[in-house]
C-alpha cells in the first residue's frame, strides 16, 4: 500500500478513535446505577431506567471493542504490518480496508472464524 493511502487510512482511524472516545465520555452518564427510591420513581419507570442502563452498558462495551480494533490497526501501521492478515499473514484486500480500515483479518480467515468448529 502506498504511503498516501496509508496516511489517509491513519487519519480516518485517528478521527474515528477521537469520535468514539467522545461518545464514551458522553455515554458514561448512562452507566450509573439505577436508584432504588420508590417514592421518586415508580416500578415501571425504574424498569425503563434499568433497561436503558443495560443498553448503555452494551453500547459502551461495543465502543471499547471498536477502540481496541482501531488501536491495534494503528499499532500495525506503526510496525509496518498494516494490511497483512494477523492470522495467516496474507494481504488484506484494499477494498476490505477501505470499508473497514481496522480489519485485522483477510476475507478467508474472517469467513473461517465465523463458522463454528474452525
Secondary structure in CASP SS format (residue, H / E / C, confidence):
PFRMAT SS
TARGET T0000
AUTHOR 0000-0000-0000
METHOD secondary structure of the structure
MODEL  1
X C 1.00
X C 1.00
X H 1.00
X H 1.00
X H 1.00
X H 1.00
X H 1.00
X H 1.00
X H 1.00
X H 1.00
X H 1.00
X H 1.00
X H 1.00
X H 1.00
X H 1.00
X H 1.00
X H 1.00
X H 1.00
X H 1.00
X H 1.00
X H 1.00
X H 1.00
X H 1.00
X H 1.00
X H 1.00
X H 1.00
X H 1.00
X H 1.00
X H 1.00
X H 1.00
X H 1.00
X C 1.00
X C 1.00
X C 1.00
X C 1.00
X C 1.00
X C 1.00
X C 1.00
X C 1.00
X C 1.00
X C 1.00
X C 1.00
X H 1.00
X H 1.00
X H 1.00
X H 1.00
X H 1.00
X H 1.00
X H 1.00
X H 1.00
X H 1.00
X H 1.00
X H 1.00
X H 1.00
X H 1.00
X H 1.00
X H 1.00
X H 1.00
X H 1.00
X H 1.00
X H 1.00
X H 1.00
X H 1.00
X H 1.00
X H 1.00
X H 1.00
X H 1.00
X H 1.00
X H 1.00
X H 1.00
X H 1.00
X H 1.00
X H 1.00
X H 1.00
X H 1.00
X H 1.00
X H 1.00
X H 1.00
X H 1.00
X C 1.00
X C 1.00
X C 1.00
X C 1.00
X E 1.00
X C 1.00
X C 1.00
X C 1.00
X C 1.00
X C 1.00
X C 1.00
X E 1.00
X C 1.00
X C 1.00
X H 1.00
X H 1.00
X H 1.00
X H 1.00
X H 1.00
X H 1.00
X C 1.00
X C 1.00
X C 1.00
X C 1.00
X C 1.00
X C 1.00
X C 1.00
X H 1.00
X H 1.00
X H 1.00
X H 1.00
X H 1.00
X H 1.00
X H 1.00
X H 1.00
X C 1.00
X C 1.00
X C 1.00
X C 1.00
END
